[in-house]
Amino acid sequence: MHNIRFLSVMDKMMVSELLKTIFSVLAVLVVIIVSRNFIKILKMAVDGLISNEAIFSILGLKIILVSASFLVPAVFVGVLMVLGRMYRDQEMAALSSAGAGVGRLYIAVFKAIIPIALLSVWMALYASPWAADKVEQVIFEQKQSIGVRAIAAGKFSEYNQGQLIFYVESISADDVMHDIFVQSKSGNNAGIITAETAEVRMINSSLYIVFMNGERVQGKAGDVDFIFETFGEYAMRLESGAGVKENKYDGMKTEVLFNMQDLEGVRELYRRLSIPLSIIVLTIMAVPLAQVSPRAGVYGNLFAAFLIYFSFANFEKVNARWMVKGEVPVWLGFWGAYILASVFIIFLLIRLYGYAWILMKLRGKTI
């Protein structure tokens, strides 16, 4: 009985080179993008919007999000680099003389790409939405306690660019402030609030500090006409827009999106499904695109490849926008970019191998 091996020597070489190159490119892209995000996260921490403990939680979640988004260009560039180097070093000529044609090359490449495509399905449909939802939760929870972090017990603290000045005698373990003095300014009007206790609350997606059992004096400096009142509970707005999501669909579960009729939800679903599908389509495109002459160098077609990728990615976004506006049918909003990509792939194959080769392949007369 013959021992059938799943990976031949050619397959092992191709899979090893592709995996190393793809994940190296992905690592570089993730480091660049996450570094930029890390600066923004640090700025939020310096501004007191998040605590120091939350920095690395958000950073880890951002790595998951960026990895899912940039897996497609990493695969495209990785395949081009590996195959381009093999053409430059004339390894492809040696493989071709040994009987390994284009079909065999595609088989070897996809033995590395299929596991990555399956990984991208999990990342795009489950890991990425979970990470986006967790980022929103962490920032929301951090903004709920922003007032307690900014207001220190036993000293005066400024808020809203000096429009509010707080003095808190003590802050208990449950984040309740005791014996509060507040001076507020609004134009020429000034006010003073004293209260027994206060706490920070999120009301209608905005941050408020709520004073309990206190007194309030409000009036214009220099006038004798002042407002004086006592209250059981009084709320003062600290910050607007806290906890509001930029895109409410980012963290939504994929199962929910499948049952939505809202076109914005459909666009988000299509965006997630496009990640594994784009990996497959761009890999098919990269194989003929990578063919260069030995003197062209490993980076011979990378510039053209970047233009092709950015055109493809931008057309995906534009087509989805047209779908939301009702300018194209829903099915075309998803498949339009891939139809054009398929036409371009056929053009590449014909340009490299000719009509006769394509016809023989379609009729199954070549290996």
Phi and psi in degrees as a GROMACS rama.xvg file:
@    title "Ramachandran Plot"
@    xaxis  label "Phi"
@    yaxis  label "Psi"
@TYPE xy
-75.0523  142.831  HIS-2
-91.286  107.895  ASN-3
-88.4817  119.239  ILE-4
-95.3293  134.759  ARG-5
-71.9852  -37.2697  PHE-6
-114.705  117.889  LEU-7
-82.1869  179.845  SER-8
-61.4991  -41.9607  VAL-9
-63.264  -41.8608  MET-10
-62.6958  -45.0611  ASP-11
-61.395  -42.4931  LYS-12
-63.3494  -45.446  MET-13
-67.3017  -45.5722  MET-14
-62.8072  -44.3811  VAL-15
-61.8375  -47.3795  SER-16
-65.7986  -42.3488  GLU-17
-65.1376  -47.0506  LEU-18
-62.5553  -44.0938  LEU-19
-62.5303  -44.4371  LYS-20
-70.2377  -44.0941  THR-21
-61.5697  -47.5504  ILE-22
-74.7723  -23.5324  PHE-23
-68.4793  -44.9132  SER-24
-62.5056  -42.8647  VAL-25
-61.4844  -41.9368  LEU-26
-62.1598  -41.2958  ALA-27
-63.656  -46.0915  VAL-28
-62.1042  -43.1205  LEU-29
-64.2821  -43.1952  VAL-30
-61.3031  -42.9635  VAL-31
-63.6265  -50.1522  ILE-32
-70.1418  -43.505  ILE-33
-66.6097  -32.1973  VAL-34
-62.0644  -40.7959  SER-35
-65.7766  -41.4283  ARG-36
-66.7046  -33.8157  ASN-37
-63.8954  -35.9679  PHE-38
-63.1652  -42.0147  ILE-39
-65.5274  -39.5633  LYS-40
-64.9911  -41.4379  ILE-41
-63.3504  -38.5938  LEU-42
-62.9851  -39.5896  LYS-43
-62.5801  -38.4548  MET-44
-67.9436  -41.5255  ALA-45
-64.1263  -38.1911  VAL-46
-75.6814  -5.12467  ASP-47
83.7707  9.12711  GLY-48
-73.6913  -30.311  LEU-49
-133.647  158.6  ILE-50
-84.0817  164.124  SER-51
-63.1991  -32.2343  ASN-52
-67.1388  -26.1017  GLU-53
-84.0221  -11.8254  ALA-54
-59.6375  -50.9136  ILE-55
-75.4938  -26.2618  PHE-56
-64.4142  -47.3722  SER-57
-65.4811  -39.8172  ILE-58
-62.311  -43.9498  LEU-59
-62.1235  -40.5961  GLY-60
-67.9671  -35.9308  LEU-61
-65.088  -34.178  LYS-62
-62.0193  -40.8408  ILE-63
-63.0796  -45.5712  ILE-64
-62.9299  -45.4728  LEU-65
-67.3443  -39.3033  VAL-66
-61.0046  -42.3352  SER-67
-65.3011  -39.6071  ALA-68
-71.672  -35.5846  SER-69
-102.266  11.0115  PHE-70
-68.1987  -34.0612  LEU-71
-64.1847  -55.1809  VAL-72
-63.7918  -30.1026  PRO-73
-63.6873  -41.9581  ALA-74
-66.4865  -45.5054  VAL-75
-60.3505  -50.1561  PHE-76
-67.3158  -39.3148  VAL-77
-61.5975  -44.8061  GLY-78
-63.7925  -43.2639  VAL-79
-62.3813  -41.1586  LEU-80
-66.8525  -44.6513  MET-81
-66.5521  -49.9265  VAL-82
-68.2018  -36.2043  LEU-83
-62.8549  -40.0346  GLY-84
-65.2749  -38.4422  ARG-85
-67.407  -35.9323  MET-86
-67.3992  -40.7448  TYR-87
-63.4346  -42.895  ARG-88
-83.4913  5.19339  ASP-89
62.3207  23.0637  GLN-90
-69.6844  -32.4537  GLU-91
-65.4112  -37.435  MET-92
-63.7828  -39.7185  ALA-93
-65.7795  -41.8897  ALA-94
-65.3384  -40.1113  LEU-95
-65.511  -39.9636  SER-96
-68.0654  -22.1169  SER-97
-86.8047  1.90859  ALA-98
100.071  6.32266  GLY-99
-89.5587  100.378  ALA-100
-85.4145  -166.681  GLY-101
-64.8499  -40.3742  VAL-102
-60.4415  -42.1406  GLY-103
-66.6486  -34.2162  ARG-104
-65.1843  -43.3644  LEU-105
-61.0352  -40.5411  TYR-106
-61.6677  -44.8855  ILE-107
-64.2644  -41.8389  ALA-108
-64.7536  -43.9031  VAL-109
-74.5246  -15.5774  PHE-110
-67.4116  -23.1385  LYS-111
-92.0161  -34.2764  ALA-112
-79.411  -35.1547  ILE-113
-58.0823  -46.6947  ILE-114
-59.8675  -36.5889  PRO-115
-67.6776  -39.4847  ILE-116
-63.1495  -40.8067  ALA-117
-64.9476  -39.549  LEU-118
-62.0504  -39.8634  LEU-119
-66.4844  -31.3912  SER-120
-61.2401  -47.7796  VAL-121
-63.9097  -42.7981  TRP-122
-66.9522  -43.6172  MET-123
-72.2715  -38.9295  ALA-124
-90.7939  -23.8007  LEU-125
-127.604  -55.6172  TYR-126
-65.936  -45.8774  ALA-127
-65.3286  -46.7505  SER-128
-61.8443  -38.5824  PRO-129
-61.8091  -44.0791  TRP-130
-65.5818  -41.0583  ALA-131
-63.1116  -40.9005  ALA-132
-66.1351  -39.688  ASP-133
-66.3311  -38.1939  LYS-134
-60.9555  -45.3097  VAL-135
-61.7494  -41.0087  GLU-136
-64.2164  -44.2741  GLN-137
-63.0529  -46.1104  VAL-138
-65.5261  -39.8797  ILE-139
-60.8445  -48.0931  PHE-140
-65.1023  -37.0195  GLU-141
-67.2687  -38.7746  GLN-142
-70.7264  -25.2882  LYS-143
-65.8735  -31.2217  GLN-144
-103.545  14.4339  SER-145
-61.0856  -38.4436  ILE-146
-64.7949  -38.5759  GLY-147
-67.3292  -36.4335  VAL-148
-70.0248  -35.2393  ARG-149
-79.8134  -26.8975  ALA-150
-99.3588  113.714  ILE-151
-96.6405  141.997  ALA-152
-71.3423  138.876  ALA-153
83.8381  7.5385  GLY-154
-151.843  164.103  LYS-155
-80.0421  137.61  PHE-156
-131.477  137.333  SER-157
-92.6777  150.353  GLU-158
-145.968  157.477  TYR-159
51.1129  50.2358  ASN-160
55.9147  42.751  GLN-161
84.1197  -0.137991  GLY-162
-74.142  -21.5415  GLN-163
-125.312  132.411  LEU-164
-124.474  121.835  ILE-165
-108.329  147.255  PHE-166
-134.439  124.428  TYR-167
-122.353  128.029  VAL-168
-70.7386  -42.6528  GLU-169
-157.627  156.936  SER-170
-127.635  122.513  ILE-171
-79.0314  172.82  SER-172
-64.3255  -25.5245  ALA-173
-91.183  20.8182  ASP-174
65.463  25.231  ASP-175
-94.6584  128.837  VAL-176
-90.2756  143.232  MET-177
-123.54  142.56  HIS-178
54.6605  78.5035  ASP-179
-106.74  139.884  ILE-180
-125.308  131.057  PHE-181
-134.085  132.502  VAL-182
-112.724  126.666  GLN-183
-120.911  149.11  SER-184
-129.91  139.562  LYS-185
-146.681  94.472  SER-186
68.1012  -126.718  GLY-187
-86.9562  -8.46213  ASN-188
-84.0334  142.574  ASN-189
-131.882  153.271  ALA-190
-146.292  154.897  GLY-191
-130.096  132.395  ILE-192
-123.714  133.519  ILE-193
-124.886  141.144  THR-194
-150.027  155.891  ALA-195
-72.5544  -46.1722  GLU-196
-139.588  163.139  THR-197
-157.681  156.17  ALA-198
-151.398  156.774  GLU-199
-90.603  132.751  VAL-200
-134.003  153.91  ARG-201
-99.1026  116.827  MET-202
-125.733  119.18  ILE-203
52.8057  46.7539  ASN-204
64.7174  18.5459  SER-205
-127.935  154.921  SER-206
-94.6309  128.93  LEU-207
-129.317  151.084  TYR-208
-107.222  125.753  ILE-209
-107.158  118.488  VAL-210
-93.6096  144.188  PHE-211
-129.295  133.741  MET-212
57.5495  74.7823  ASN-213
-152.09  -167.431  GLY-214
-131.756  151.672  GLU-215
-135.758  132.342  ARG-216
-122.064  128.159  VAL-217
-135.433  135.135  GLN-218
178.105  179.964  GLY-219
-97.9115  135.328  LYS-220
-59.2157  132.305  ALA-221
95.3308  -17.4412  GLY-222
-89.8084  160.202  ASP-223
-101.162  -6.07331  VAL-224
-92.6782  101.384  ASP-225
-119.247  152.942  PHE-226
-97.2484  128.515  ILE-227
-126.931  128.11  PHE-228
-148.718  154.455  GLU-229
-109.312  153.676  THR-230
-145.691  154.337  PHE-231
-89.1604  -33.0316  GLY-232
-152.458  132.062  GLU-233
-141.368  129.087  TYR-234
-108.511  138.632  ALA-235
-127.657  129.002  MET-236
-75.9142  133.059  ARG-237
-104.521  -42.5378  LEU-238
-151.923  138.96  GLU-239
-98.5664  152.826  SER-240
78.2343  12.056  GLY-241
-70.598  128.616  ALA-242
81.7636  5.81425  GLY-243
-83.2383  129.932  VAL-244
-78.018  139.735  LYS-245
-70.0384  -39.0393  GLU-246
-136.508  109.427  ASN-247
-69.2278  -13.3042  LYS-248
-88.9445  -16.2505  TYR-249
-55.897  -48.0667  ASP-250
-93.6979  7.52013  GLY-251
-75.3982  140.323  MET-252
-64.7815  145.12  LYS-253
-63.3367  -35.663  THR-254
-60.9745  -35.3205  GLU-255
-68.6551  -40.762  VAL-256
-63.9658  -33.5019  LEU-257
-62.3858  -27.7263  PHE-258
-98.6046  5.09958  ASN-259
-89.4794  146.254  MET-260
-103.123  -12.9393  GLN-261
-63.8336  129.236  ASP-262
-65.7036  -30.0448  LEU-263
-65.6252  -38.9929  GLU-264
-67.005  -38.4854  GLY-265
-63.8398  -39.8395  VAL-266
-62.8429  -41.163  ARG-267
-65.2503  -38.9757  GLU-268
-63.0135  -44.3365  LEU-269
-62.4986  -38.2674  TYR-270
-60.7544  -41.0057  ARG-271
-69.8232  -43.982  ARG-272
-67.1364  -25.9312  LEU-273
-69.2125  -21.8765  SER-274
-64.3157  -56.7898  ILE-275
-66.0502  -36.0878  PRO-276
-67.2119  -38.9337  LEU-277
-64.9929  -36.0314  SER-278
-60.0387  -44.5578  ILE-279
-65.1433  -49.7089  ILE-280
-64.844  -45.1243  VAL-281
-71.1074  -28.0472  LEU-282
-66.8995  -43.5913  THR-283
-60.0143  -39.1054  ILE-284
-69.7368  -35.6032  MET-285
-68.3887  -29.7452  ALA-286
-62.2794  -53.2255  VAL-287
-72.1513  -29.1728  PRO-288
-68.3159  -25.644  LEU-289
-78.5683  -12.755  ALA-290
-69.0492  116.857  GLN-291
-133.804  162.442  VAL-292
-75.046  154.537  SER-293
-56.7523  -27.7359  PRO-294
-86.9964  -5.59801  ARG-295
-78.7374  -21.9439  ALA-296
89.0123  163.564  GLY-297
-67.1996  -25.3871  VAL-298
-99.0358  18.4875  TYR-299
-54.9799  -45.2812  GLY-300
-106.138  8.19277  ASN-301
-66.9346  -37.0835  LEU-302
-63.3185  -47.1037  PHE-303
-62.6113  -36.3316  ALA-304
-64.8682  -40.0723  ALA-305
-61.7654  -42.955  PHE-306
-62.3151  -41.5576  LEU-307
-64.3383  -44.3352  ILE-308
-64.2137  -46.9189  TYR-309
-65.5841  -35.3189  PHE-310
-64.8569  -43.5041  SER-311
-63.5183  -47.9968  PHE-312
-64.9074  -41.1123  ALA-313
-68.326  -37.168  ASN-314
-66.6153  -35.3982  PHE-315
-57.2844  -46.6443  GLU-316
-67.8488  -43.4122  LYS-317
-64.4271  -42.0925  VAL-318
-63.7638  -39.7702  ASN-319
-65.1545  -37.6771  ALA-320
-64.8941  -40.7828  ARG-321
-61.4524  -38.6458  TRP-322
-61.9766  -44.581  MET-323
-63.3114  -37.0174  VAL-324
-78.4874  -7.4866  LYS-325
83.5888  12.8864  GLY-326
-81.4357  -21.2913  GLU-327
-133.367  154.639  VAL-328
-62.0592  159.893  PRO-329
-61.5099  -43.575  VAL-330
-63.9383  -37.2816  TRP-331
-72.6776  -26.1301  LEU-332
-62.3358  -24.9874  GLY-333
-98.5213  -45.6681  PHE-334
-88.2155  -11.2909  TRP-335
-56.521  -47.2612  GLY-336
-64.5091  -35.6648  ALA-337
-77.9436  -28.488  TYR-338
-65.1979  -46.1035  ILE-339
-63.9286  -39.8292  LEU-340
-63.2717  -38.6355  ALA-341
-64.7112  -40.1856  SER-342
-62.5045  -42.105  VAL-343
-66.64  -37.1721  PHE-344
-63.465  -44.0138  ILE-345
-61.3145  -41.0125  ILE-346
-60.7381  -42.9363  PHE-347
-63.2913  -44.1082  LEU-348
-65.0162  -41.0289  LEU-349
-65.9376  -41.1714  ILE-350
-62.523  -36.3678  ARG-351
-85.8803  -39.1453  LEU-352
-116.112  -13.619  TYR-353
89.6134  163.481  GLY-354
-64.1012  -38.0689  TYR-355
-62.2321  -41.9268  ALA-356
-63.0589  -42.7006  TRP-357
-62.7264  -44.6031  ILE-358
-64.1561  -40.7044  LEU-359
-65.3333  -38.0558  MET-360
-63.7461  -44.0932  LYS-361
-64.6036  -32.1881  LEU-362
-89.0332  -2.78111  ARG-363
74.7704  27.983  GLY-364
-97.0116  -0.0763692  LYS-365
-121.211  159.848  THR-366
